[in-house]
Amino acid sequence: MVKIALLPDSDSKNEAVLDSYSSCYPVSGNAVFTRPFCIEYKWKKKGSGDLLLLANPLHLQLLCDIIDCDVTVLAGFKYKSIDGDLIGIVGDTWLLKTDPISVKVKKFLKETIEPWLDGTFNGNGFLYDHKWGGIVTKQGCADSNDWIGSEFYNAQLNHLGYFLYGIAVLVKLDPDWGRKYKPQAYSLMEDFMNLSTCLNPNYTRLRCFDLYKLHSWAGGLTEFADGRYQKGTTEAINAYYSATLLGLAYGDANTVAIGSTLTALEIKAAQMWWHIKEGGNMYEEEFTKVNRMIGLAWSNKRDMELWFGYLDARQCLLGIQVLPLIPISEVLFSDVDYVEDLVEWALPALESDGVGEGWKGFVYALKGIYDKDGALEKVRNLSGFDDGNSFTNLLWWIHSRG
């Protein structure tokens, strides 16, 4: 073996350093991820004595705070390079450590959810209603004209389901956070899915779920002229699915069992009572069949126009039975022939003036079940997305379709 060394300058001290480490040389190196936010360089060497190598400025920065690694920094031994000064490092194992960074979604979820759970959200917050034994909001109780607000327990399941989904994700990402907020998380869940009224008499057993029809109702205390009310089957599915995720995150087998059972029943009921096909084409009598799909008994077309803002609202009537778009949605929309009929029924409405980009996204998401390339082209041309949906979410959905 022959070693050739380039002196960094004419300083005799540098030549002496090279001479003192001349008997050892590296033959390979391996980068190992030994722990979070650390990377360890393990150099394989031959010869005798210690190994001398050069570290770039970033290496040196990440090494400087490490006190448990056997390396020596030769600050006066340096070479000029395009990356800055290369400094002599003696040692055959380098441990580089960077400052921890939080996952962006975790930071966002904490900032969004914690104020609700701590009771520090400005202008609103959760309250326990002793009269009806459930969770309401300050703002909902203050606004007597908000007929769909929490004071009336309308769409209660749908609203709390979104909180639980975010909480379940946070518990999975940050178990310490999950332990801290477990009582609040379970209170939100038990408002609509109390597993035992004996153990927790503060909430009813199943606030929204109809054990005869085997699906939930969104209507709470408000009396509707046309009977019981269901706004969105998929939001109900999301609530029980989120409760199941919460159980999985906490390792709670009983919650997982009950939550997944109710999720499955909601899906079967939605397919039975809302997913209607007749003669191979969906909704022969457009307005009447649309009413049945959404589960709202509109008294006339004017009511539908007031609700959605314009008369031909097929994309809205479809979208409200799709949102939120989550992994369990693929089970709900497993009948590909039905999905294609549904999308073809809704597509003409997208050409109308004033159709929101967010509603279009749900139509294209279903199109992705049977026409992946066509759906991708449509999604990439969207300029906006519905609350709770995103370009990333739609891309994930379409690319994961087989």
N, C-alpha and C positions, 0 to 999 in steps of 0.2 A: 504494500500500500504506500502510495506517495501522496503527501499533502502539499498543496501549494497555497500560500496565503498572500493576500494583497494587504499591504500596510495601509491603514487609513491616512497616515501622515508620517512625517519623518521623526516623530517623537519616539525615543528609544523605549519609553515605558510601554508603548503599545506592542513593540516587538517582544518585550519581555513577557507580556500577557499571553501572546500567541505561543511563545515557547513553552510556557508553563502548562498549557492545555493541549499541546500538540500530540500527545499520546492517545487521545480519545477522539472518536469521530462517529457521527450518526449514520445509520444505514436505512432507517425508516422512521416514520412517525404515525401516530394514530390519534384521532380526535374523538374523545368519549364524552357523552353527555351523562355525567354522574349524578347530578341533582338539578333541581329547577334553577334556571338562570345562571348555570355554570357550564363551562366546557373545559375539559382537561386534556392537555397535550401530553402524550406519553411517547417519548423518543426511545427507540431501540438503538443501542450504541455498541461499539466494539472498541477494543484497546483498553488502556488502563487510565485511571484517574477520572476527573469530572469532565462533563461535557460542556463546551462553550458554544453557544449559538447567539443569534442576533434577534432582538425583538423590535417590532415596529412601534410607533407611538401609541396605538390602540392597545396592543398587548401590554405595554408598560402601564397604561392607565388602569386596565383591568387587573393587573397584578399588584398594584401598589397598596391596596387595602387588605391583601391576603397575608395572614401571619402564620397560617398552618401549612404552608407549602415550603419545601426545602429548595429554595432557589436563592441565588445571590445576584443582585443587580450591580453591574460594573458601570456606574454612571459616567466615568471618564473615558470609557472605551466605546467609541462610536464611529459609525460610517455615515457619510452623506448618501441620501437616496431620494428618488422621486417621491417617496412616501414620507419624507422627513428623516430625522436622525434614527439610525438603527443602533440600538444599545446592546451591549454584551450582557447575556444572561447565562449564569452557570447553574446547571441542574438538568436532570433528564425527565422531570415531570413539572409541567406548568399548570396551575389551576387559575383559570380566568373566571372572574365573577362580575356580573353586571347587576345593576339595581333592578329589583322586581318591578314589573309593570302589570297593571290590572288589565284583564280582557275588557275591551271597550264596552261590550254588551253588558257585562257585569256592573260596570260603573254607571251606565245609563239606567239599568234596572233598579239599582240601589237608590239613585237619586230620585227616580220616579215613584218607587213603591214605599220606601222607608217613611216619608212624611205621613202617608196614610196610616201606616202601622204604628207610628210613634204619636200620632195625634197632633202633628205640627204642620199639616198642610194648610197653607194660607187660604182662608175663606171656606174651607170644606173639611170634611172628615167623617169617619164612621162613628155611629152611636148605636147603643143597644136599646131597642124599643121593648119596654116591659109589657106593654099592652098586648102586642101580637107575638112577642118572643122572637125577635129577629133583628138583623142589622139594617139600619137606615143611614142616610147621610144628612149632615146639617143643612146643606143647600137644598136637598130634596124636600126636607120638612118645611123649609122656609118658603118654598114656592108652591102655593096651593093650586096653581094653574098647570103645574107639570104633572099631567095625568099618568105619565109613564115613569114618574120618578120613584125613588126608593120608599117614600112615605106610603105609597100605595102597593109596594111590593110587586109592581109590574116590571116584567123583564129582569127580575132580580137574579135569576139563575144566569142569564146571559151576561149581565154586567160583572158579576163576581167571578165568572169563569175566566175572564181575561186577566183579572188580578192573580188568580190561582196559577194560570199558565206561566206568567212571569215569575211568580214566587217559586214554582217548582223548578224552573231553570236556575234561579239563583241558589236554591238549596243544593242543587247538583253541583254547581260551580264553586260554591263556598259553604261547606258544611258548618263551619263556625257561625256564619250568618244565619244559617238554617236553624241551628240550635237556639240562637238568641230569639228568633221570631217565630218559633214553632207554635206557641199559644195563639198568637194572632192569626197565623196561617190556618190553623185548625178551626178557629172561630169562623173565619170566612167560609171554609168548606162546610162546617156543620150547620151553617145557616140554611143550606139547601140539601145537605147529605149528612144528617146526624145518624151515626151508626147505632146509638143506644140512648134512648130518652131516660133510661134509668141512670146511666153514668153521667149524662149531660141533659138535665131537664130544661136548660135555657132555650133550646131550639126544638122545633117539631122534628118528626122522624124524617120525612121526605117532603119538603115544603112544596115543591113544584111537580113532582112526578106522580102521574096518574097510574095507579097499580092495576087498573082495569084496562085502560087503553094502551098502557105500557109505553107512554111517552110523557114529556113534561108540557105544562101549560105556562105561557109567559104571563098571562093575566093573574093579577094578585087580588087586591081588594076592590078594584074598579069593576062596576057592572057594565058590560058591553051590551048594546041593544041586540046583537045577533048571537049572543052566547059566549062561550069561552074563547080565549084568544091565544094564538101562538104566532109570534113574530118571525122567528127564524129557527128552523129545526137544527141547523148546523151550529148555532150558538149554544143550544142546549147540549148537543153532542160534545162541543168543546168544553163545556163546564165539567161534565163527568169524566171526560178524557183528561182534563187538567187535574181533577181530583185524583185520578189514577196515577198520573205522573208525580203528584205530590207524595202519594203513598210509596211509590218506587224510590223517590229521592230520600225519604225518611226510613226506608226499609220496613214499612208498615203493611204486612201482608193482608190484613183484614180490609184496610182501605183500598188496596189494589184490587182485591176480589170483588168488593161491592161496586167500586167505581167502574171497573171494566165490564161488569155485568150490566149496569145501567147504561153505559156507553153502547154496548151491543144491542140492548133493547131499544134505545133511542134510534139507532141506525135502522133496525128492522121496522120500527114504526114509521119512520120517515119514508122508507121505501114503500111501505104499504099504503099509507094515507096521503102522502104528498107527491110521490113519484108516479104520476099517472100516465099511462100510454093507452091510446085507443086507436085501433085500426092501423097501427104502425106509425101514426103521426100524432104528435103531441098537441093537445088542446084544439079539437075541431071547432068548438065554439070558443073563440079566443078569450073573451072576457070572463065567461062563467068558469072555464077550466083554470084560468089564471087565479081566480079567487080561491079555488080549491088548493092550488099549489101553495100559495102563500099562507093559507089558513086564516085569512081575514075575510069576513063576509062584508065586502063593500056594498053599500046600499045602491050606489050608482057609479058611473064612470067619473063623475065629477069628484067624488071622494078619493078615487085613485089618483086623479090628477093633482089634487091638493096635497096628497101624501108624498108623491114622488116628484112633483113639480111640472110634469108634462104628461100628456095623455098616453102615448104608446110607451109604456115603461117596462117592456119585456126584459131588458137587461137588468133592471133593478129587481124585478120579481124573481129572476134567476139568481142574481148576485146575492140577495139576502138569504137564499137557501144554500149558498156556497161558503160565504164568509163565516169564520176565518178559514183561510186555506192552510191546513195543517196536515201532518202525516196521516192522521186517521181519515182524512177526506177520501183517500183512495179506496177505503173499504166502503164508504157510503156510496160512491159513484163507481161501483165495480161493474155495472151493467153497461158495457161499451155501446151497444145498440141504442139503449135509452139515452145515453149521454149525447150521442151524435144527433138523435132526433131533437133533443132539447136545445143544443147549440144552433142547429139549423133553424129552429123556430125563433131563436132570439137574435140571430145575426142581422136580419133586415132592419131591426130597430136601431142598430148602431150607426146607420147612415143618416139618422134624423139629426136635425140641428139641436144643439144644446145637450147632447148626450155626454155625461161626464166620463173622463178617461178612466177613473177608478172603477166604475161599473164594468167597463169594457174588459178590464183585466180578468175578471172572474169568468166571463164568457170564453176568453182565449185560454184560460187555465183548463177549462173542461175540454176545449178543442185539442189541447195537448195530449189528452188521453188516447185519441185515435189519429191525430195528425200532428206529430211532434214538430216537423219542419215548418208547417204552415202556422202553427201557434207561435213558434219562436220569432218568425218574421213579424207577426202582429204585435207581439209583446215588445219587441225592440223598437217599434215605432210609437209606443205610448209615450206621452209627455207627462203623465201623472198617475198616481196610484192611490187606492183607497186607504183610509186609516186602518192600520193593522196589517196592511199588505205592503209589498215593496217590489222593486225590480229584481232584487236578489232573491226574494221568496219565490217569485214567478219563475225565474231561471232555474232555481233548485227544483221546483215542482216539475217543470217540463223535462228537464234533463234526467230526472229520476223515473220517468215513465218508460221503463223497459227498453 
